[in-house]
């Protein structure tokens, strides 16, 4: 499992690190949030970051973020921004925008 976790971290940073704008510390935090999201998606679907599709992100919004009572609204919004940044880096934000904005916290 450790090799898979390292692979997820490496893939997310490879996708997002140099495409996001902003301070290095903010970009790194956004990448780490997406790593956490990717690990949850991997544990449920067995999908690596390069294979993440809209249905996986919708599942994350509807199940994980909706039922996580301990996660404050501000943290949920930061995770939404991490997902938005990931989609922009992959180039799918234009197609997935309507589906994901409906579920925005």
N, CA and C atoms as an extended XYZ file, in Angstrom:
315
Properties=species:S:1:pos:R:3:atomname:S:1:resname:S:1:resid:I:1 pbc="F F F"
N         0.825       -1.202        0.000 N   UNK     1
C         0.000        0.000        0.000 CA  UNK     1
C         0.866        1.260        0.000 C   UNK     1
N         2.036        1.194        0.581 N   UNK     2
C         2.902        2.373        0.643 CA  UNK     2
C         3.337        2.815       -0.755 C   UNK     2
N         3.602        1.837       -1.642 N   UNK     3
C         4.010        2.193       -3.000 CA  UNK     3
C         2.890        2.898       -3.744 C   UNK     3
N         1.659        2.464       -3.507 N   UNK     4
C         0.517        3.093       -4.154 CA  UNK     4
C         0.334        4.514       -3.632 C   UNK     4
N         0.488        4.704       -2.324 N   UNK     5
C         0.349        6.036       -1.751 CA  UNK     5
C         1.411        6.985       -2.298 C   UNK     5
N         2.629        6.510       -2.422 N   UNK     6
C         3.699        7.325       -2.998 CA  UNK     6
C         3.407        7.638       -4.461 C   UNK     6
N         2.857        6.667       -5.168 N   UNK     7
C         2.506        6.872       -6.571 CA  UNK     7
C         1.411        7.930       -6.708 C   UNK     7
N         0.424        7.893       -5.816 N   UNK     8
C        -0.647        8.888       -5.835 CA  UNK     8
C        -0.069       10.276       -5.565 C   UNK     8
N         0.769       10.393       -4.549 N   UNK     9
C         1.392       11.682       -4.244 CA  UNK     9
C         2.193       12.201       -5.433 C   UNK     9
N         3.002       11.340       -6.011 N   UNK    10
C         3.846       11.739       -7.138 CA  UNK    10
C         2.998       12.185       -8.333 C   UNK    10
N         1.928       11.441       -8.626 N   UNK    11
C         1.083       11.780       -9.766 CA  UNK    11
C         0.361       13.106       -9.569 C   UNK    11
N        -0.180       13.323       -8.373 N   UNK    12
C        -0.896       14.575       -8.112 CA  UNK    12
C         0.059       15.758       -8.222 C   UNK    12
N         1.233       15.645       -7.629 N   UNK    13
C         2.186       16.748       -7.716 CA  UNK    13
C         2.658       16.949       -9.159 C   UNK    13
N         2.798       15.873       -9.911 N   UNK    14
C         3.206       15.986      -11.310 CA  UNK    14
C         2.134       16.700      -12.129 C   UNK    14
N         0.871       16.435      -11.822 N   UNK    15
C        -0.232       17.059      -12.550 CA  UNK    15
C        -0.382       18.528      -12.180 C   UNK    15
N        -0.312       18.853      -10.885 N   UNK    16
C        -0.741       20.165      -10.412 CA  UNK    16
C         0.382       21.155      -10.114 C   UNK    16
N         1.540       20.692       -9.728 N   UNK    17
C         2.571       21.552       -9.126 CA  UNK    17
C         2.921       22.783       -9.964 C   UNK    17
N         3.196       22.619      -11.231 N   UNK    18
C         3.701       23.736      -12.029 CA  UNK    18
C         2.614       24.432      -12.843 C   UNK    18
N         1.395       23.936      -12.775 N   UNK    19
C         0.315       24.555      -13.529 CA  UNK    19
C        -0.507       25.529      -12.702 C   UNK    19
N        -0.483       25.380      -11.382 N   UNK    20
C        -1.241       26.275      -10.512 CA  UNK    20
C        -0.455       27.552      -10.268 C   UNK    20
N        -1.183       28.643      -10.124 N   UNK    21
C        -0.544       29.922       -9.846 CA  UNK    21
C        -0.750       30.282       -8.379 C   UNK    21
N         0.175       31.063       -7.855 N   UNK    22
C         0.083       31.490       -6.469 CA  UNK    22
C         1.373       31.219       -5.731 C   UNK    22
N         1.335       31.491       -4.440 N   UNK    23
C         2.510       31.221       -3.610 CA  UNK    23
C         2.800       29.729       -3.575 C   UNK    23
N         4.071       29.407       -3.435 N   UNK    24
C         4.462       27.998       -3.380 CA  UNK    24
C         3.788       27.264       -2.233 C   UNK    24
N         3.665       27.933       -1.092 N   UNK    25
C         3.047       27.274        0.062 CA  UNK    25
C         1.566       26.987       -0.194 C   UNK    25
N         0.871       27.916       -0.853 N   UNK    26
C        -0.552       27.700       -1.150 CA  UNK    26
C        -0.740       26.607       -2.195 C   UNK    26
N         0.133       26.595       -3.186 N   UNK    27
C         0.065       25.559       -4.221 CA  UNK    27
C         0.325       24.191       -3.600 C   UNK    27
N         1.289       24.126       -2.704 N   UNK    28
C         1.605       22.856       -2.059 CA  UNK    28
C         0.446       22.373       -1.185 C   UNK    28
N        -0.197       23.283       -0.455 N   UNK    29
C        -1.359       22.894        0.353 CA  UNK    29
C        -2.480       22.361       -0.522 C   UNK    29
N        -2.708       23.020       -1.657 N   UNK    30
C        -3.754       22.573       -2.571 CA  UNK    30
C        -3.423       21.183       -3.119 C   UNK    30
N        -2.147       20.955       -3.410 N   UNK    31
C        -1.726       19.639       -3.895 CA  UNK    31
C        -1.933       18.575       -2.822 C   UNK    31
N        -1.599       18.883       -1.574 N   UNK    32
C        -1.771       17.905       -0.496 CA  UNK    32
C        -3.239       17.612       -0.237 C   UNK    32
N        -4.103       18.613       -0.403 N   UNK    33
C        -5.541       18.351       -0.262 CA  UNK    33
C        -6.011       17.388       -1.354 C   UNK    33
N        -5.514       17.601       -2.568 N   UNK    34
C        -5.901       16.719       -3.668 CA  UNK    34
C        -5.315       15.326       -3.481 C   UNK    34
N        -4.153       15.221       -2.855 N   UNK    35
C        -3.588       13.899       -2.542 CA  UNK    35
C        -4.532       13.153       -1.600 C   UNK    35
N        -5.030       13.852       -0.595 N   UNK    36
C        -5.952       13.221        0.353 CA  UNK    36
C        -7.236       12.768       -0.351 C   UNK    36
N        -7.760       13.611       -1.226 N   UNK    37
C        -8.959       13.258       -1.996 CA  UNK    37
C        -8.673       12.052       -2.881 C   UNK    37
N        -7.516       12.060       -3.540 N   UNK    38
C        -7.153       10.962       -4.444 CA  UNK    38
C        -7.001        9.647       -3.695 C   UNK    38
N        -6.482        9.704       -2.473 N   UNK    39
C        -6.342        8.475       -1.679 CA  UNK    39
C        -7.702        7.905       -1.291 C   UNK    39
N        -8.655        8.776       -0.969 N   UNK    40
C       -10.005        8.309       -0.642 CA  UNK    40
C       -10.654        7.689       -1.878 C   UNK    40
N       -10.500        8.341       -3.028 N   UNK    41
C       -11.055        7.807       -4.271 CA  UNK    41
C       -10.393        6.479       -4.622 C   UNK    41
N        -9.080        6.380       -4.406 N   UNK    42
C        -8.390        5.121       -4.687 CA  UNK    42
C        -8.888        4.000       -3.778 C   UNK    42
N        -9.117        4.313       -2.499 N   UNK    43
C        -9.580        3.274       -1.577 CA  UNK    43
C       -10.961        2.764       -1.945 C   UNK    43
N       -11.781        3.610       -2.559 N   UNK    44
C       -13.139        3.189       -2.945 CA  UNK    44
C       -13.183        2.558       -4.335 C   UNK    44
N       -12.512        3.186       -5.318 N   UNK    45
C       -12.640        2.757       -6.709 CA  UNK    45
C       -11.388        2.077       -7.268 C   UNK    45
N       -10.233        2.226       -6.620 N   UNK    46
C        -8.996        1.679       -7.154 CA  UNK    46
C        -8.489        2.452       -8.357 C   UNK    46
N        -8.723        3.756       -8.362 N   UNK    47
C        -8.399        4.618       -9.495 CA  UNK    47
C        -7.272        5.568       -9.103 C   UNK    47
N        -6.233        5.644       -9.926 N   UNK    48
C        -5.122        6.563       -9.700 CA  UNK    48
C        -5.475        7.955      -10.222 C   UNK    48
N        -4.727        9.004       -9.836 N   UNK    49
C        -5.095       10.374      -10.213 CA  UNK    49
C        -5.257       10.616      -11.713 C   UNK    49
N        -4.460        9.970      -12.552 N   UNK    50
C        -4.613       10.183      -13.991 CA  UNK    50
C        -5.905        9.576      -14.537 C   UNK    50
N        -6.535        8.703      -13.764 N   UNK    51
C        -7.754        8.021      -14.205 CA  UNK    51
C        -9.022        8.581      -13.557 C   UNK    51
N        -8.906        9.622      -12.752 N   UNK    52
C       -10.065       10.183      -12.059 CA  UNK    52
C       -11.008       10.808      -13.082 C   UNK    52
N       -12.285       10.462      -12.961 N   UNK    53
C       -13.321       10.974      -13.842 CA  UNK    53
C       -14.362       11.725      -13.027 C   UNK    53
N       -15.304       12.313      -13.722 N   UNK    54
C       -16.342       13.112      -13.089 CA  UNK    54
C       -17.130       12.307      -12.064 C   UNK    54
N       -17.446       11.054      -12.370 N   UNK    55
C       -18.254       10.249      -11.444 CA  UNK    55
C       -17.550       10.039      -10.111 C   UNK    55
N       -16.207        9.972      -10.118 N   UNK    56
C       -15.467        9.805       -8.869 CA  UNK    56
C       -15.546       11.078       -8.029 C   UNK    56
N       -15.439       12.232       -8.672 N   UNK    57
C       -15.503       13.496       -7.935 CA  UNK    57
C       -16.917       13.754       -7.415 C   UNK    57
N       -17.923       13.399       -8.201 N   UNK    58
C       -19.304       13.543       -7.733 CA  UNK    58
C       -19.547       12.642       -6.530 C   UNK    58
N       -19.027       11.414       -6.577 N   UNK    59
C       -19.146       10.527       -5.418 CA  UNK    59
C       -18.483       11.155       -4.202 C   UNK    59
N       -17.299       11.747       -4.397 N   UNK    60
C       -16.593       12.360       -3.272 CA  UNK    60
C       -17.426       13.491       -2.671 C   UNK    60
N       -17.987       14.343       -3.518 N   UNK    61
C       -18.822       15.438       -3.008 CA  UNK    61
C       -20.062       14.914       -2.294 C   UNK    61
N       -20.777       14.002       -2.933 N   UNK    62
C       -22.070       13.560       -2.408 CA  UNK    62
C       -21.944       12.681       -1.171 C   UNK    62
N       -20.945       11.823       -1.127 N   UNK    63
C       -20.842       10.879       -0.017 CA  UNK    63
C       -19.868       11.366        1.049 C   UNK    63
N       -18.641       11.617        0.692 N   UNK    64
C       -17.605       11.913        1.682 CA  UNK    64
C       -17.811       13.300        2.291 C   UNK    64
N       -17.933       14.318        1.455 N   UNK    65
C       -18.036       15.671        2.000 CA  UNK    65
C       -19.393       15.932        2.639 C   UNK    65
N       -20.458       15.333        2.094 N   UNK    66
C       -21.792       15.575        2.640 CA  UNK    66
C       -21.970       14.927        4.010 C   UNK    66
N       -21.427       13.728        4.186 N   UNK    67
C       -21.645       12.991        5.429 CA  UNK    67
C       -20.558       13.203        6.465 C   UNK    67
N       -19.496       13.924        6.133 N   UNK    68
C       -18.433       14.181        7.110 CA  UNK    68
C       -18.861       15.351        7.994 C   UNK    68
N       -19.418       15.031        9.137 N   UNK    69
C       -19.989       16.035       10.030 CA  UNK    69
C       -18.907       16.915       10.650 C   UNK    69
N       -17.735       16.350       10.872 N   UNK    70
C       -16.678       17.093       11.555 CA  UNK    70
C       -15.950       18.081       10.647 C   UNK    70
N       -16.172       18.025        9.338 N   UNK    71
C       -15.484       18.908        8.415 CA  UNK    71
C       -16.263       20.222        8.300 C   UNK    71
N       -15.664       21.339        8.754 N   UNK    72
C       -16.364       22.629        8.663 CA  UNK    72
C       -16.565       23.061        7.212 C   UNK    72
N       -17.481       23.992        7.024 N   UNK    73
C       -17.805       24.467        5.676 CA  UNK    73
C       -16.599       25.122        5.004 C   UNK    73
N       -15.774       25.818        5.773 N   UNK    74
C       -14.599       26.468        5.178 CA  UNK    74
C       -13.604       25.428        4.651 C   UNK    74
N       -13.440       24.326        5.373 N   UNK    75
C       -12.559       23.256        4.911 CA  UNK    75
C       -13.141       22.578        3.678 C   UNK    75
N       -14.445       22.378        3.666 N   UNK    76
C       -15.086       21.793        2.491 CA  UNK    76
C       -14.857       22.672        1.267 C   UNK    76
N       -14.933       23.981        1.444 N   UNK    77
C       -14.714       24.893        0.326 CA  UNK    77
C       -13.269       24.814       -0.161 C   UNK    77
N       -12.316       24.677        0.750 N   UNK    78
C       -10.914       24.531        0.336 CA  UNK    78
C       -10.704       23.247       -0.462 C   UNK    78
N       -11.365       22.180       -0.063 N   UNK    79
C       -11.279       20.938       -0.827 CA  UNK    79
C       -11.943       21.095       -2.195 C   UNK    79
N       -13.037       21.838       -2.245 N   UNK    80
C       -13.664       22.133       -3.540 CA  UNK    80
C       -12.686       22.887       -4.441 C   UNK    80
N       -11.981       23.866       -3.889 N   UNK    81
C       -11.007       24.612       -4.684 CA  UNK    81
C        -9.859       23.722       -5.145 C   UNK    81
N        -9.460       22.760       -4.328 N   UNK    82
C        -8.416       21.817       -4.744 CA  UNK    82
C        -8.903       20.971       -5.916 C   UNK    82
N       -10.152       20.524       -5.854 N   UNK    83
C       -10.716       19.741       -6.961 CA  UNK    83
C       -10.829       20.607       -8.206 C   UNK    83
N       -11.246       21.852       -8.035 N   UNK    84
C       -11.336       22.770       -9.178 CA  UNK    84
C        -9.954       22.967       -9.810 C   UNK    84
N        -8.934       23.170       -8.987 N   UNK    85
C        -7.574       23.328       -9.504 CA  UNK    85
C        -7.094       22.083      -10.227 C   UNK    85
N        -7.419       20.916       -9.692 N   UNK    86
C        -7.047       19.657      -10.340 CA  UNK    86
C        -7.702       19.553      -11.712 C   UNK    86
N        -8.991       19.875      -11.782 N   UNK    87
C        -9.710       19.797      -13.058 CA  UNK    87
C        -9.152       20.798      -14.066 C   UNK    87
N        -8.768       21.983      -13.601 N   UNK    88
C        -8.167       22.961      -14.508 CA  UNK    88
C        -6.825       22.464      -15.028 C   UNK    88
N        -6.046       21.815      -14.186 N   UNK    89
C        -4.741       21.300      -14.609 CA  UNK    89
C        -4.883       20.150      -15.605 C   UNK    89
N        -5.892       19.321      -15.411 N   UNK    90
C        -6.105       18.201      -16.312 CA  UNK    90
C        -6.786       18.664      -17.606 C   UNK    90
N        -7.472       19.795      -17.542 N   UNK    91
C        -8.133       20.340      -18.721 CA  UNK    91
C        -9.585       19.923      -18.865 C   UNK    91
N       -10.209       19.518      -17.768 N   UNK    92
C       -11.594       19.064      -17.838 CA  UNK    92
C       -12.565       20.025      -17.146 C   UNK    92
N       -12.087       21.128      -16.621 N   UNK    93
C       -12.961       22.029      -15.864 CA  UNK    93
C       -14.090       22.575      -16.731 C   UNK    93
N       -13.809       22.879      -17.976 N   UNK    94
C       -14.847       23.414      -18.859 CA  UNK    94
C       -16.020       22.466      -19.032 C   UNK    94
N       -15.736       21.174      -19.088 N   UNK    95
C       -16.788       20.181      -19.276 CA  UNK    95
C       -17.485       19.818      -17.968 C   UNK    95
N       -16.748       19.810      -16.869 N   UNK    96
C       -17.283       19.337      -15.599 CA  UNK    96
C       -17.783       20.458      -14.698 C   UNK    96
N       -17.605       21.691      -15.118 N   UNK    97
C       -17.898       22.854      -14.269 CA  UNK    97
C       -19.333       22.841      -13.746 C   UNK    97
N       -20.291       22.640      -14.624 N   UNK    98
C       -21.705       22.672      -14.212 CA  UNK    98
C       -22.045       21.608      -13.187 C   UNK    98
N       -21.509       20.418      -13.353 N   UNK    99
C       -21.819       19.321      -12.433 CA  UNK    99
C       -21.184       19.538      -11.061 C   UNK    99
N       -19.996       20.139      -11.037 N   UNK   100
C       -19.289       20.306       -9.764 CA  UNK   100
C       -19.711       21.569       -9.025 C   UNK   100
N       -20.087       22.624       -9.761 N   UNK   101
C       -20.511       23.847       -9.082 CA  UNK   101
C       -21.826       23.668       -8.347 C   UNK   101
N       -22.669       22.775       -8.833 N   UNK   102
C       -23.953       22.494       -8.157 CA  UNK   102
C       -23.685       21.934       -6.758 C   UNK   102
N       -22.622       21.160       -6.619 N   UNK   103
C       -22.303       20.500       -5.356 CA  UNK   103
C       -21.356       21.293       -4.486 C   UNK   103
N       -21.038       22.521       -4.897 N   UNK   104
C       -20.100       23.343       -4.139 CA  UNK   104
C       -20.653       23.653       -2.755 C   UNK   104
N       -19.811       23.509       -1.725 N   UNK   105
C       -20.305       23.796       -0.365 CA  UNK   105
C       -20.530       25.276       -0.141 C   UNK   105
